[in-house]
Amino acid sequence: MGKNRIYGLGEPISMVALGGGIDPMEALDRVEALGVTAFREWMHIPVVLSSPTEVKPEALAVYTKVLNRLKAMDVEITGMSHMWFLAGEELKSSNNAMYPRDLTPGSLYMQTLELLEQSWYTMAKTFPQVTQWEVGNEWNLDQFLHPQGWKPGAPGFSEDEKMDIAVDLMYFSAKGVRRGNPDAKVVSFSPAVTQPNLGGHSAAIYYPPSYGIALAISQVYERIKSGNFWSDKTDDFFDLVAIHPYMLTQIMPMAASNDYPAERRFFRTEEVDAGWRAPIDMVYTIMSMNGDGKKQMLLTEMGFSDWQIPGLDEKQAAMQEDLFEFIKTMPYVKTIHSFRLYAPKPEEVDEGFLPMGEVCFGMFQKDENGQYQPRKKAYVLQKIYGGTKELK
């Protein structure tokens, strides 16, 4: 029987190291000390490649060093990119923009899909250490899939437009990965909790946020099964399904509103319980009803952010224990990639949630001298994961 890969972690080690932000080997010492058995590495196409056929030498060196170390540690690697090269544009290092869907041969949209396929071929061929490729991230939110020139708060693609484009992106990505490394598995894009204030337009504000995940997965399957999107076989799009089932009130504690009489949304603080599991069961039900009952699910981001509220770090650390005990009732889940290893300083955050929220996910946090120290979450996670080396 192989190693249990439930004990995952996510952190953009190589990407941050390329910018001089961390020592990658020191970070991996901490990964090893925790007892991690699966790792999600941020490998954005424009960060790693200078063109769809060329790898940046400096990125090749750093990523190869990190991935080889992870492989030597017998850690299963999931590489993730949610960026790409836009046809007709200067090749740049940060891009979540896409043209409106236009299947006309030779359109900028189709040229971009072809560049994407070639890019994934190069990625998969260059990094055989990566056995799972997650080809997108939170495309049900405007932040990660939007028209050119989009600004936060502005209208973006409609929910239907986003899912149409997402299915196209997955198909061409999968084609590239399978050509580059036929042994690698393709992971779907990972829908996130969705609310109007998070850029998800399909969910009423009173819906539980995780219902948007099940809705997005349902929309993906509907498109594939329609036969109008390249193939009606889900294997041509993904081998595993990824989701990000955060508890909104455990990553933004101020979102909770439990008082009666209520003056706005009544929204209880969420816990690791059947209410959290229900929409995830829905995702697996959608998979199984579409013939994918044997496929597994990855929670490629799952974690808790305490916003430095006194006592909440300790409570959320205990919730980690509840989470890994509760996951035993969800046999379709292969890995929980706990988000994330490091809690940077607010001024260092340039991607993801609001800075304070992003900072307070981390297992290790900088002290007043700029040195990373383990938090309560790190010790609890190490206990769960079975790590034996000193946390420092």
Wavefront OBJ file of the C-alpha trace (Angstrom):
o trace
v 0.000 0.000 0.000
v 1.393 3.408 -0.986
v 1.999 6.384 1.274
v -1.064 8.257 2.492
v -1.146 11.470 0.458
v -3.813 13.206 2.545
v -1.160 15.258 4.371
v -0.601 18.105 1.930
v 0.689 21.660 1.985
v 0.656 24.558 -0.462
v 3.235 27.334 -0.743
v 4.790 29.151 -3.738
v 8.310 28.266 -2.603
v 10.114 28.518 -5.938
v 8.213 31.573 -7.140
v 8.967 33.532 -3.960
v 12.564 32.299 -3.973
v 13.013 33.602 -7.522
v 12.227 37.055 -6.187
v 14.705 36.640 -3.344
v 11.964 36.455 -0.717
v 12.886 33.162 0.969
v 15.563 30.477 1.135
v 13.914 27.548 -0.673
v 15.944 24.855 1.074
v 15.122 26.326 4.466
v 11.451 26.283 3.491
v 11.734 22.637 2.456
v 13.399 21.786 5.770
v 10.186 23.021 7.398
v 8.042 21.074 4.929
v 9.988 17.937 5.819
v 9.792 18.621 9.574
v 5.992 18.892 9.356
v 5.751 15.427 7.777
v 4.141 16.582 4.526
v 3.412 13.822 1.961
v 1.944 15.963 -0.856
v 2.856 19.468 -1.996
v 1.223 22.063 -4.238
v 3.766 24.320 -5.957
v 2.835 27.524 -7.800
v 4.303 27.223 -11.317
v 2.713 30.031 -13.327
v 3.449 29.589 -17.009
v 4.717 33.162 -17.603
v 6.903 32.916 -14.474
v 8.561 29.688 -15.621
v 8.575 30.183 -19.403
v 9.779 33.068 -21.541
v 7.653 31.767 -24.412
v 5.463 28.713 -24.938
v 8.547 26.773 -26.099
v 11.313 28.251 -23.925
v 12.085 27.889 -20.219
v 13.693 30.758 -18.315
v 17.145 29.532 -17.192
v 16.891 31.057 -13.717
v 13.431 29.545 -13.186
v 14.620 26.159 -14.443
v 17.439 26.164 -11.901
v 15.297 27.081 -8.892
v 12.303 24.906 -9.739
v 14.502 21.893 -10.559
v 16.281 22.195 -7.221
v 13.031 22.453 -5.267
v 11.192 19.727 -7.173
v 14.127 17.325 -6.950
v 14.282 17.811 -3.195
v 10.538 17.169 -2.871
v 10.840 14.036 -4.986
v 13.760 12.807 -2.858
v 11.506 13.300 0.194
v 8.859 11.101 -1.518
v 6.401 13.995 -1.604
v 3.751 13.910 -4.344
v 3.952 17.153 -6.325
v 1.025 19.058 -7.802
v 2.151 21.933 -10.036
v -0.353 24.751 -10.549
v -0.582 27.620 -13.012
v -3.516 29.958 -13.530
v -1.709 32.299 -15.919
v -0.937 32.074 -19.614
v 0.384 33.959 -22.627
v -2.141 36.074 -24.524
v -1.819 35.961 -28.297
v -1.195 39.371 -29.810
v 0.241 40.725 -26.554
v 3.742 41.118 -25.185
v 4.635 37.975 -23.229
v 4.376 39.101 -19.616
v 4.711 37.537 -16.206
v 1.270 38.173 -14.721
v -1.911 37.512 -16.614
v -5.395 36.275 -15.714
v -7.042 38.078 -18.635
v -8.664 36.347 -21.597
v -10.319 37.409 -24.831
v -14.078 36.943 -25.203
v -14.826 33.442 -26.469
v -14.421 33.319 -30.256
v -13.989 29.904 -31.876
v -13.333 31.352 -35.329
v -10.138 29.757 -36.688
v -7.240 32.165 -36.290
v -9.003 34.412 -33.744
v -6.920 35.803 -30.916
v -8.944 33.574 -28.574
v -8.084 30.410 -30.525
v -4.453 31.502 -30.903
v -4.292 31.895 -27.116
v -5.646 28.374 -26.579
v -3.014 27.026 -28.968
v -0.274 28.908 -27.093
v -1.655 27.415 -23.872
v -1.457 23.862 -25.203
v 2.141 24.409 -26.293
v 3.022 25.991 -22.948
v 1.657 23.046 -20.988
v 3.553 20.637 -23.253
v 6.765 22.473 -22.402
v 5.970 22.544 -18.685
v 5.074 18.858 -18.427
v 8.060 17.767 -20.501
v 10.515 19.979 -18.584
v 9.403 18.946 -15.085
v 8.741 15.181 -14.927
v 9.016 15.427 -11.128
v 5.483 16.856 -11.187
v 3.012 13.971 -11.331
v -0.155 16.109 -11.125
v -0.790 19.367 -12.976
v -3.542 21.669 -11.727
v -4.343 23.694 -14.820
v -6.296 26.563 -13.283
v -7.274 28.332 -10.090
v -10.590 29.800 -8.935
v -11.834 30.637 -12.416
v -15.326 31.078 -10.961
v -14.059 34.369 -9.464
v -13.459 37.502 -11.524
v -10.013 37.999 -10.029
v -8.640 34.905 -11.745
v -10.524 35.022 -15.061
v -11.551 38.339 -16.560
v -11.486 40.425 -19.744
v -8.484 42.567 -20.612
v -8.399 45.834 -18.702
v -10.685 44.566 -15.957
v -10.384 46.193 -12.525
v -11.717 44.800 -9.210
v -15.332 45.769 -8.753
v -15.934 46.287 -12.467
v -18.192 44.011 -14.516
v -16.343 40.997 -15.852
v -17.372 37.910 -17.742
v -20.763 36.490 -16.828
v -20.836 33.200 -14.923
v -21.729 31.345 -18.136
v -18.951 33.074 -20.060
v -16.416 32.182 -17.376
v -17.389 28.504 -17.369
v -17.390 28.322 -21.185
v -13.858 29.700 -21.217
v -12.769 27.522 -18.284
v -13.797 24.341 -20.083
v -11.882 25.444 -23.191
v -8.808 26.255 -21.101
v -8.906 22.855 -19.390
v -9.219 20.953 -22.660
v -6.254 22.623 -24.326
v -4.213 22.455 -21.124
v -4.874 18.724 -20.786
v -3.840 18.147 -24.395
v -0.524 19.829 -23.728
v 0.145 17.999 -20.466
v -0.631 14.597 -22.000
v 1.741 15.246 -24.899
v 4.490 16.494 -22.604
v 4.226 13.732 -19.995
v 1.723 10.930 -20.664
v 2.266 9.622 -17.130
v 1.181 12.850 -15.428
v -2.359 13.368 -14.177
v -4.390 16.464 -15.046
v -6.238 18.243 -12.243
v -9.247 20.453 -12.960
v -9.259 24.136 -12.148
v -10.231 24.660 -8.510
v -13.501 26.533 -7.878
v -13.554 28.661 -4.732
v -16.194 29.750 -2.279
v -18.223 32.334 -4.120
v -20.191 35.346 -2.988
v -20.984 38.558 -4.863
v -18.321 40.428 -2.893
v -15.756 37.817 -3.977
v -16.558 38.234 -7.642
v -18.981 35.329 -7.939
v -22.134 36.476 -9.670
v -24.236 33.321 -9.539
v -24.656 33.108 -5.765
v -27.162 35.105 -3.785
v -25.583 36.666 -0.709
v -27.623 34.368 1.591
v -26.303 31.141 0.036
v -23.629 29.198 1.895
v -20.474 30.273 0.022
v -19.302 26.726 -0.756
v -22.438 26.069 -2.796
v -20.770 28.103 -5.539
v -18.153 25.360 -5.795
v -20.729 22.661 -6.495
v -22.473 24.979 -8.959
v -19.246 25.573 -10.893
v -18.424 21.853 -11.063
v -21.975 21.139 -12.209
v -21.647 23.762 -14.957
v -18.367 22.186 -16.105
v -19.917 18.716 -16.371
v -22.992 20.076 -18.171
v -20.785 21.614 -20.814
v -18.643 18.534 -21.331
v -21.619 16.177 -21.477
v -23.403 18.453 -23.965
v -20.948 17.401 -26.657
v -20.510 21.027 -27.701
v -17.075 21.517 -26.088
v -14.347 19.595 -27.927
v -15.144 16.214 -26.331
v -17.893 14.619 -24.279
v -15.369 12.537 -22.310
v -14.310 14.054 -18.999
v -10.964 12.217 -19.211
v -10.062 14.616 -22.031
v -10.314 17.476 -19.535
v -9.119 16.167 -16.136
v -8.235 13.080 -14.097
v -8.870 14.580 -10.657
v -11.139 17.363 -9.418
v -9.769 20.229 -7.298
v -11.808 22.503 -5.051
v -11.129 25.193 -2.406
v -13.770 24.646 0.298
v -12.745 27.407 2.677
v -15.096 28.381 5.475
v -15.742 32.065 4.808
v -16.046 32.915 8.499
v -12.761 31.100 9.242
v -10.796 33.088 6.673
v -12.701 36.370 7.200
v -13.990 36.110 10.799
v -15.820 39.433 10.546
v -18.145 37.843 7.954
v -20.009 36.056 10.741
v -23.261 37.634 11.953
v -24.998 35.481 14.541
v -27.046 38.024 16.510
v -30.812 38.313 16.780
v -32.381 40.588 15.749
v -30.165 40.741 12.687
v -29.620 43.960 10.762
v -27.957 42.210 7.813
v -27.238 38.664 6.742
v -27.621 36.073 9.504
v -24.543 33.890 9.039
v -23.283 31.602 11.790
v -19.595 30.999 12.368
v -18.769 27.838 10.444
v -17.276 24.689 11.936
v -15.907 21.392 10.651
v -19.243 19.620 10.548
v -21.899 18.197 8.257
v -22.756 21.687 7.021
v -19.205 22.097 5.697
v -19.180 18.604 4.220
v -22.551 18.845 2.437
v -21.509 20.951 -0.593
v -18.344 18.852 -0.954
v -20.490 15.717 -1.007
v -22.516 17.517 -3.676
v -19.371 17.886 -5.797
v -18.638 14.169 -5.511
v -22.280 13.373 -6.296
v -22.011 15.462 -9.464
v -18.840 13.555 -10.374
v -20.352 10.130 -9.712
v -23.611 10.895 -11.531
v -21.505 11.788 -14.565
v -19.548 8.542 -14.535
v -16.566 9.848 -12.556
v -17.228 8.020 -9.292
v -13.743 6.484 -9.377
v -11.995 9.844 -9.662
v -10.565 11.474 -6.569
v -10.798 14.991 -5.224
v -8.022 17.326 -4.094
v -8.652 20.160 -1.668
v -5.770 22.102 -3.204
v -6.346 24.954 -0.763
v -7.855 24.554 2.673
v -6.954 26.545 5.727
v -7.843 29.027 8.419
v -6.920 32.692 8.857
v -7.216 34.232 12.330
v -6.598 37.920 11.459
v -4.502 38.101 14.672
v -7.663 37.948 16.777
v -6.591 36.834 20.279
v -7.290 33.158 20.912
v -8.439 32.366 17.383
v -5.120 30.824 16.283
v -5.454 28.241 19.075
v -9.081 27.518 18.202
v -8.286 27.126 14.500
v -5.327 24.893 15.321
v -7.764 22.577 17.094
v -10.057 22.776 14.053
v -7.225 21.308 11.989
v -7.436 18.186 14.121
v -11.203 18.089 13.622
v -10.714 18.512 9.883
v -8.381 15.569 9.418
v -10.538 13.366 11.633
v -13.692 14.410 9.760
v -12.110 13.789 6.366
v -12.199 10.059 7.183
v -15.916 10.266 6.344
v -15.027 11.563 2.854
v -13.160 8.695 1.147
v -13.103 10.443 -2.221
v -10.668 13.090 -0.914
v -7.068 12.197 -1.770
v -5.243 15.251 -0.390
v -5.783 18.341 1.732
v -3.189 20.925 0.724
v -3.111 23.040 3.875
v -2.764 26.706 2.965
v -0.031 27.805 3.634
v 3.508 27.354 4.978
v 4.488 30.978 5.551
v 2.754 34.043 6.921
v 4.589 36.942 5.266
v 4.423 40.558 6.350
v 1.404 42.465 4.989
v 3.560 44.629 2.713
v 4.970 41.473 1.091
v 1.582 40.216 -0.073
v 0.781 40.956 -3.705
v -1.473 38.070 -4.679
v -4.569 36.503 -3.182
v -6.735 37.632 -0.306
v -6.635 40.927 1.536
v -3.168 41.236 3.089
v -4.211 40.582 6.702
v -6.178 37.501 5.717
v -3.341 36.170 3.600
v -0.790 36.793 6.348
v -2.714 34.894 9.003
v -3.049 31.601 7.128
v 0.594 30.663 7.618
v 2.048 27.923 9.806
v 5.212 29.966 10.316
v 5.109 33.718 10.954
v 7.846 36.355 10.993
v 8.866 37.708 14.364
v 10.065 41.240 15.082
v 13.526 40.287 13.803
v 12.181 39.051 10.478
v 12.762 35.383 11.362
v 10.090 32.755 10.776
v 8.801 31.044 13.922
v 6.311 28.151 14.178
v 2.795 29.058 15.228
v 0.392 26.853 17.170
v -0.987 25.679 13.812
v 2.414 24.300 12.832
v 2.735 22.150 15.946
v -0.770 20.752 15.555
v -0.247 20.056 11.851
v 3.036 18.275 12.620
v 1.233 16.070 15.146
v -1.425 15.189 12.575
v 1.111 14.589 9.789
v 3.484 12.531 11.908
v 6.516 14.761 11.442
v 9.360 14.118 13.852
v 12.004 16.765 13.185
v 12.314 19.972 15.207
v 10.178 22.881 14.029
v 12.316 25.982 13.723
l 1 2 3 4 5 6 7 8 9 10 11 12 13 14 15 16 17 18 19 20 21 22 23 24 25 26 27 28 29 30 31 32 33 34 35 36 37 38 39 40 41 42 43 44 45 46 47 48 49 50 51 52 53 54 55 56 57 58 59 60 61 62 63 64 65 66 67 68 69 70 71 72 73 74 75 76 77 78 79 80 81 82 83 84 85 86 87 88 89 90 91 92 93 94 95 96 97 98 99 100 101 102 103 104 105 106 107 108 109 110 111 112 113 114 115 116 117 118 119 120 121 122 123 124 125 126 127 128 129 130 131 132 133 134 135 136 137 138 139 140 141 142 143 144 145 146 147 148 149 150 151 152 153 154 155 156 157 158 159 160 161 162 163 164 165 166 167 168 169 170 171 172 173 174 175 176 177 178 179 180 181 182 183 184 185 186 187 188 189 190 191 192 193 194 195 196 197 198 199 200 201 202 203 204 205 206 207 208 209 210 211 212 213 214 215 216 217 218 219 220 221 222 223 224 225 226 227 228 229 230 231 232 233 234 235 236 237 238 239 240 241 242 243 244 245 246 247 248 249 250 251 252 253 254 255 256 257 258 259 260 261 262 263 264 265 266 267 268 269 270 271 272 273 274 275 276 277 278 279 280 281 282 283 284 285 286 287 288 289 290 291 292 293 294 295 296 297 298 299 300 301 302 303 304 305 306 307 308 309 310 311 312 313 314 315 316 317 318 319 320 321 322 323 324 325 326 327 328 329 330 331 332 333 334 335 336 337 338 339 340 341 342 343 344 345 346 347 348 349 350 351 352 353 354 355 356 357 358 359 360 361 362 363 364 365 366 367 368 369 370 371 372 373 374 375 376 377 378 379 380 381 382 383 384 385 386 387 388 389 390 391 392
